[in-house]
Amino acid sequence: MKKVLLLLLVVIAASCKNEAKKEVKKETVVEAKKETFPTELGKVFQAHGGIDAWRKAQVLSFNKGEEVHTTDLHSRKIVVNTPEYSLGFDGKEIWSLEEVEGSLKRDPAFYYNLYFYFYAMPFVLADEGIIYEKVADLVFEGTNYPGYKISYKANVGTSPDDNYIVYYNAKTYKMEWLAYTVTFKSKAPVDNYKMIKYNSWENVNGFILPKQITWYKKDGNDQLSATSKIVDFTMPLISQGKLADSFYEKPAK
């Protein structure tokens, strides 16, 4: 709880110093072309607030149920706090702590940054060490969604064999779908993609960030249908105020 209150104080102080813009920051295609990602993805980043503005931000926080996820956007240090358990990455080690014995039913090494990646879409697709490949459109209910496959160079991250495909609205360039593979346990490439529909977004200090996502499944004819797995994100915060390194360390029990 102390860490959550500290985060709120930092964000409030940063907000007083820098007035939050209500409108999404515009970014020219020329700026996007300076990057290593395709121009079309540059337009997707622009539709969500702009990659330049994103790289100036320091801290991202959101709630998933009782979990409070807080990330340093530059070091990728992370803390996930709940009343019953906490886990995170302090820059060197992944750690976990149970306030209630048996409450953490997830592998911290797999879970600590899982929802950060889902929530920080599409901006995490501009990380270093990424390879981009244009793929066939996703067709859903008569609408075509252009897509790009994202893979990683060897030894990038804990699961370099993971692949993502981002599908976006051809008119607005807003992200609509995410296809992804999970190789954490197998440590080998797989072709079985899981599908997430980004149902709704909200403006958070000029960034368009997800509010709700739903997992979809494919039938024998590759037709997509919604599952019962729906995640709502609440209490979004993004700030240029930096938190102390100690915020991400394992607390003393």
VOLO-606649 format. One record per residue (C-alpha): residue number from 1; residue in three letters; z, y, x. Coordinates in steps of 0.2 Angstrom, whole numbers, always signed. Layout:
REM residues N
{pos: NUM code: ala up: Z north: Y east: X}
...
END
This chain:
REM residues 253
{pos: 1 code: met up: +0 north: +0 east: +0}
{pos: 2 code: lys up: +4 north: +12 east: +14}
{pos: 3 code: lys up: -14 north: +9 east: +21}
{pos: 4 code: val up: -21 north: +13 east: +5}
{pos: 5 code: leu up: -11 north: +29 east: +3}
{pos: 6 code: leu up: -16 north: +34 east: +21}
{pos: 7 code: leu up: -35 north: +31 east: +17}
{pos: 8 code: leu up: -33 north: +42 east: +1}
{pos: 9 code: leu up: -25 north: +56 east: +11}
{pos: 10 code: val up: -39 north: +56 east: +24}
{pos: 11 code: val up: -52 north: +56 east: +11}
{pos: 12 code: ile up: -44 north: +71 east: +2}
{pos: 13 code: ala up: -43 north: +81 east: +18}
{pos: 14 code: ala up: -61 north: +77 east: +23}
{pos: 15 code: ser up: -66 north: +82 east: +5}
{pos: 16 code: cys up: -57 north: +99 east: +6}
{pos: 17 code: lys up: -66 north: +102 east: +23}
{pos: 18 code: asn up: -83 north: +97 east: +18}
{pos: 19 code: glu up: -88 north: +100 east: +0}
{pos: 20 code: ala up: -96 north: +84 east: -8}
{pos: 21 code: lys up: -113 north: +87 east: -13}
{pos: 22 code: lys up: -117 north: +81 east: -31}
{pos: 23 code: glu up: -136 north: +79 east: -28}
{pos: 24 code: val up: -143 north: +65 east: -17}
{pos: 25 code: lys up: -148 north: +71 east: +0}
{pos: 26 code: lys up: -167 north: +72 east: +2}
{pos: 27 code: glu up: -175 north: +64 east: +18}
{pos: 28 code: thr up: -193 north: +66 east: +23}
{pos: 29 code: val up: -204 north: +51 east: +27}
{pos: 30 code: val up: -206 north: +58 east: +44}
{pos: 31 code: glu up: -188 north: +55 east: +48}
{pos: 32 code: ala up: -189 north: +37 east: +42}
{pos: 33 code: lys up: -204 north: +34 east: +53}
{pos: 34 code: lys up: -194 north: +38 east: +68}
{pos: 35 code: glu up: -183 north: +23 east: +64}
{pos: 36 code: thr up: -188 north: +5 east: +67}
{pos: 37 code: phe up: -189 north: +0 east: +49}
{pos: 38 code: pro up: -204 north: +1 east: +38}
{pos: 39 code: thr up: -208 north: +17 east: +29}
{pos: 40 code: glu up: -206 north: +9 east: +12}
{pos: 41 code: leu up: -188 north: +4 east: +16}
{pos: 42 code: gly up: -186 north: +22 east: +23}
{pos: 43 code: lys up: -190 north: +28 east: +5}
{pos: 44 code: val up: -177 north: +15 east: -2}
{pos: 45 code: phe up: -164 north: +22 east: +9}
{pos: 46 code: gln up: -169 north: +40 east: +4}
{pos: 47 code: ala up: -168 north: +35 east: -14}
{pos: 48 code: his up: -150 north: +30 east: -11}
{pos: 49 code: gly up: -144 north: +45 east: -2}
{pos: 50 code: gly up: -153 north: +45 east: +15}
{pos: 51 code: ile up: -150 north: +35 east: +31}
{pos: 52 code: asp up: -146 north: +51 east: +41}
{pos: 53 code: ala up: -132 north: +56 east: +29}
{pos: 54 code: trp up: -126 north: +38 east: +29}
{pos: 55 code: arg up: -124 north: +38 east: +48}
{pos: 56 code: lys up: -113 north: +53 east: +47}
{pos: 57 code: ala up: -101 north: +45 east: +36}
{pos: 58 code: gln up: -86 north: +36 east: +44}
{pos: 59 code: val up: -76 north: +27 east: +31}
{pos: 60 code: leu up: -81 north: +17 east: +16}
{pos: 61 code: ser up: -69 north: +10 east: +3}
{pos: 62 code: phe up: -70 north: +1 east: -14}
{pos: 63 code: asn up: -60 north: -10 east: -25}
{pos: 64 code: lys up: -65 north: -27 east: -31}
{pos: 65 code: gly up: -52 north: -32 east: -43}
{pos: 66 code: glu up: -36 north: -31 east: -34}
{pos: 67 code: glu up: -44 north: -31 east: -17}
{pos: 68 code: val up: -46 north: -14 east: -8}
{pos: 69 code: his up: -60 north: -16 east: +5}
{pos: 70 code: thr up: -60 north: -2 east: +18}
{pos: 71 code: thr up: -73 north: -2 east: +32}
{pos: 72 code: asp up: -76 north: +9 east: +48}
{pos: 73 code: leu up: -94 north: +11 east: +46}
{pos: 74 code: his up: -97 north: +13 east: +65}
{pos: 75 code: ser up: -86 north: +0 east: +72}
{pos: 76 code: arg up: -87 north: -11 east: +57}
{pos: 77 code: lys up: -68 north: -14 east: +58}
{pos: 78 code: ile up: -62 north: -19 east: +41}
{pos: 79 code: val up: -46 north: -22 east: +30}
{pos: 80 code: val up: -45 north: -31 east: +14}
{pos: 81 code: asn up: -28 north: -27 east: +5}
{pos: 82 code: thr up: -21 north: -35 east: -10}
{pos: 83 code: pro up: -3 north: -37 east: -16}
{pos: 84 code: glu up: -3 north: -55 east: -11}
{pos: 85 code: tyr up: -13 north: -56 east: +5}
{pos: 86 code: ser up: -23 north: -46 east: +17}
{pos: 87 code: leu up: -36 north: -49 east: +30}
{pos: 88 code: gly up: -48 north: -40 east: +41}
{pos: 89 code: phe up: -56 north: -37 east: +58}
{pos: 90 code: asp up: -48 north: -26 east: +71}
{pos: 91 code: gly up: -63 north: -24 east: +82}
{pos: 92 code: lys up: -58 north: -40 east: +92}
{pos: 93 code: glu up: -51 north: -53 east: +81}
{pos: 94 code: ile up: -52 north: -58 east: +63}
{pos: 95 code: trp up: -34 north: -59 east: +55}
{pos: 96 code: ser up: -26 north: -64 east: +39}
{pos: 97 code: leu up: -8 north: -62 east: +32}
{pos: 98 code: glu up: -1 north: -70 east: +16}
{pos: 99 code: glu up: +12 north: -60 east: +6}
{pos: 100 code: val up: +13 north: -75 east: -6}
{pos: 101 code: glu up: +10 north: -92 east: +2}
{pos: 102 code: gly up: -6 north: -101 east: -3}
{pos: 103 code: ser up: -13 north: -85 east: -11}
{pos: 104 code: leu up: -28 north: -83 east: +1}
{pos: 105 code: lys up: -40 north: -96 east: -4}
{pos: 106 code: arg up: -54 north: -90 east: +7}
{pos: 107 code: asp up: -59 north: -92 east: +25}
{pos: 108 code: pro up: -56 north: -75 east: +32}
{pos: 109 code: ala up: -70 north: -77 east: +45}
{pos: 110 code: phe up: -82 north: -79 east: +31}
{pos: 111 code: tyr up: -75 north: -67 east: +18}
{pos: 112 code: tyr up: -68 north: -52 east: +27}
{pos: 113 code: asn up: -85 north: -43 east: +27}
{pos: 114 code: leu up: -94 north: -52 east: +13}
{pos: 115 code: tyr up: -93 north: -39 east: +0}
{pos: 116 code: phe up: -95 north: -25 east: +12}
{pos: 117 code: tyr up: -113 north: -31 east: +15}
{pos: 118 code: phe up: -116 north: -33 east: -4}
{pos: 119 code: tyr up: -108 north: -16 east: -8}
{pos: 120 code: ala up: -116 north: -6 east: +7}
{pos: 121 code: met up: -134 north: -11 east: +2}
{pos: 122 code: pro up: -147 north: -5 east: +6}
{pos: 123 code: phe up: -140 north: +4 east: +21}
{pos: 124 code: val up: -134 north: -11 east: +30}
{pos: 125 code: leu up: -152 north: -16 east: +31}
{pos: 126 code: ala up: -155 north: -2 east: +44}
{pos: 127 code: asp up: -143 north: -10 east: +57}
{pos: 128 code: glu up: -148 north: -14 east: +75}
{pos: 129 code: gly up: -156 north: -31 east: +79}
{pos: 130 code: ile up: -166 north: -33 east: +63}
{pos: 131 code: ile up: -183 north: -40 east: +60}
{pos: 132 code: tyr up: -193 north: -34 east: +45}
{pos: 133 code: glu up: -207 north: -44 east: +36}
{pos: 134 code: lys up: -216 north: -39 east: +20}
{pos: 135 code: val up: -215 north: -53 east: +7}
{pos: 136 code: ala up: -223 north: -56 east: -10}
{pos: 137 code: asp up: -217 north: -47 east: -25}
{pos: 138 code: leu up: -203 north: -53 east: -36}
{pos: 139 code: val up: -209 north: -54 east: -54}
{pos: 140 code: phe up: -195 north: -53 east: -67}
{pos: 141 code: glu up: -198 north: -51 east: -86}
{pos: 142 code: gly up: -216 north: -44 east: -82}
{pos: 143 code: thr up: -211 north: -32 east: -69}
{pos: 144 code: asn up: -216 north: -33 east: -51}
{pos: 145 code: tyr up: -203 north: -29 east: -37}
{pos: 146 code: pro up: -210 north: -26 east: -20}
{pos: 147 code: gly up: -199 north: -34 east: -6}
{pos: 148 code: tyr up: -195 north: -35 east: +12}
{pos: 149 code: lys up: -187 north: -50 east: +21}
{pos: 150 code: ile up: -173 north: -45 east: +34}
{pos: 151 code: ser up: -169 north: -57 east: +48}
{pos: 152 code: tyr up: -159 north: -55 east: +64}
{pos: 153 code: lys up: -162 north: -57 east: +82}
{pos: 154 code: ala up: -153 north: -71 east: +91}
{pos: 155 code: asn up: -134 north: -68 east: +94}
{pos: 156 code: val up: -133 north: -53 east: +82}
{pos: 157 code: gly up: -117 north: -55 east: +71}
{pos: 158 code: thr up: -108 north: -71 east: +66}
{pos: 159 code: ser up: -122 north: -78 east: +56}
{pos: 160 code: pro up: -139 north: -73 east: +65}
{pos: 161 code: asp up: -148 north: -86 east: +55}
{pos: 162 code: asp up: -144 north: -77 east: +38}
{pos: 163 code: asn up: -159 north: -70 east: +29}
{pos: 164 code: tyr up: -160 north: -56 east: +16}
{pos: 165 code: ile up: -174 north: -50 east: +5}
{pos: 166 code: val up: -172 north: -33 east: -4}
{pos: 167 code: tyr up: -183 north: -30 east: -19}
{pos: 168 code: tyr up: -185 north: -12 east: -25}
{pos: 169 code: asn up: -192 north: -3 east: -40}
{pos: 170 code: ala up: -210 north: +2 east: -36}
{pos: 171 code: lys up: -208 north: +19 east: -44}
{pos: 172 code: thr up: -191 north: +25 east: -40}
{pos: 173 code: tyr up: -188 north: +15 east: -24}
{pos: 174 code: lys up: -171 north: +11 east: -30}
{pos: 175 code: met up: -165 north: -6 east: -25}
{pos: 176 code: glu up: -165 north: -19 east: -39}
{pos: 177 code: trp up: -162 north: -37 east: -32}
{pos: 178 code: leu up: -155 north: -45 east: -16}
{pos: 179 code: ala up: -160 north: -63 east: -11}
{pos: 180 code: tyr up: -149 north: -70 east: +3}
{pos: 181 code: thr up: -145 north: -86 east: +12}
{pos: 182 code: val up: -129 north: -92 east: +18}
{pos: 183 code: thr up: -128 north: -101 east: +35}
{pos: 184 code: phe up: -110 north: -98 east: +40}
{pos: 185 code: lys up: -105 north: -116 east: +39}
{pos: 186 code: ser up: -122 north: -125 east: +43}
{pos: 187 code: lys up: -126 north: -113 east: +58}
{pos: 188 code: ala up: -144 north: -116 east: +55}
{pos: 189 code: pro up: -158 north: -108 east: +45}
{pos: 190 code: val up: -160 north: -113 east: +26}
{pos: 191 code: asp up: -173 north: -109 east: +13}
{pos: 192 code: asn up: -161 north: -109 east: -2}
{pos: 193 code: tyr up: -159 north: -91 east: -7}
{pos: 194 code: lys up: -146 north: -85 east: -19}
{pos: 195 code: met up: -150 north: -70 east: -30}
{pos: 196 code: ile up: -141 north: -55 east: -35}
{pos: 197 code: lys up: -146 north: -42 east: -48}
{pos: 198 code: tyr up: -140 north: -24 east: -45}
{pos: 199 code: asn up: -136 north: -20 east: -63}
{pos: 200 code: ser up: -130 north: -2 east: -61}
{pos: 201 code: trp up: -127 north: +11 east: -48}
{pos: 202 code: glu up: -116 north: +27 east: -47}
{pos: 203 code: asn up: -117 north: +43 east: -37}
{pos: 204 code: val up: -103 north: +43 east: -24}
{pos: 205 code: asn up: -103 north: +60 east: -14}
{pos: 206 code: gly up: -122 north: +60 east: -14}
{pos: 207 code: phe up: -124 north: +41 east: -10}
{pos: 208 code: ile up: -130 north: +29 east: -24}
{pos: 209 code: leu up: -119 north: +14 east: -22}
{pos: 210 code: pro up: -117 north: -1 east: -33}
{pos: 211 code: lys up: -106 north: -2 east: -48}
{pos: 212 code: gln up: -110 north: -20 east: -55}
{pos: 213 code: ile up: -119 north: -35 east: -48}
{pos: 214 code: thr up: -123 north: -51 east: -56}
{pos: 215 code: trp up: -128 north: -68 east: -48}
{pos: 216 code: tyr up: -144 north: -76 east: -55}
{pos: 217 code: lys up: -150 north: -94 east: -54}
{pos: 218 code: lys up: -167 north: -102 east: -54}
{pos: 219 code: asp up: -173 north: -116 east: -65}
{pos: 220 code: gly up: -186 north: -130 east: -61}
{pos: 221 code: asn up: -200 north: -117 east: -65}
{pos: 222 code: asp up: -192 north: -104 east: -53}
{pos: 223 code: gln up: -187 north: -94 east: -68}
{pos: 224 code: leu up: -172 north: -83 east: -66}
{pos: 225 code: ser up: -157 north: -82 east: -78}
{pos: 226 code: ala up: -140 north: -74 east: -77}
{pos: 227 code: thr up: -125 north: -83 east: -72}
{pos: 228 code: ser up: -107 north: -79 east: -77}
{pos: 229 code: lys up: -103 north: -73 east: -60}
{pos: 230 code: ile up: -102 north: -54 east: -62}
{pos: 231 code: val up: -93 north: -42 east: -50}
{pos: 232 code: asp up: -88 north: -24 east: -54}
{pos: 233 code: phe up: -84 north: -12 east: -40}
{pos: 234 code: thr up: -72 north: +2 east: -44}
{pos: 235 code: met up: -63 north: +17 east: -35}
{pos: 236 code: pro up: -77 north: +20 east: -23}
{pos: 237 code: leu up: -73 north: +32 east: -8}
{pos: 238 code: ile up: -84 north: +38 east: +6}
{pos: 239 code: ser up: -79 north: +50 east: +19}
{pos: 240 code: gln up: -83 north: +58 east: +36}
{pos: 241 code: gly up: -64 north: +58 east: +40}
{pos: 242 code: lys up: -60 north: +44 east: +52}
{pos: 243 code: leu up: -45 north: +32 east: +51}
{pos: 244 code: ala up: -34 north: +28 east: +66}
{pos: 245 code: asp up: -38 north: +11 east: +74}
{pos: 246 code: ser up: -21 north: +5 east: +69}
{pos: 247 code: phe up: -26 north: +5 east: +51}
{pos: 248 code: tyr up: -36 north: -10 east: +54}
{pos: 249 code: glu up: -24 north: -20 east: +64}
{pos: 250 code: lys up: -14 north: -35 east: +57}
{pos: 251 code: pro up: +3 north: -28 east: +50}
{pos: 252 code: ala up: +19 north: -34 east: +56}
{pos: 253 code: lys up: +26 north: -46 east: +43}
END
